[in-house]
């Protein structure tokens, strides 16, 4: 019984770490997109 509880806890922690990693990747992609948009806006302002 104790082994089952330990196994479930380990799986829970692995799932939690996986979700955090996935969220971090999504946030990095979003930051990259925002940086590109910001750069394009700067270029448009400098052309005027």
Order of alpha helices (4+ residues) and beta strands (2+ residues): alpha
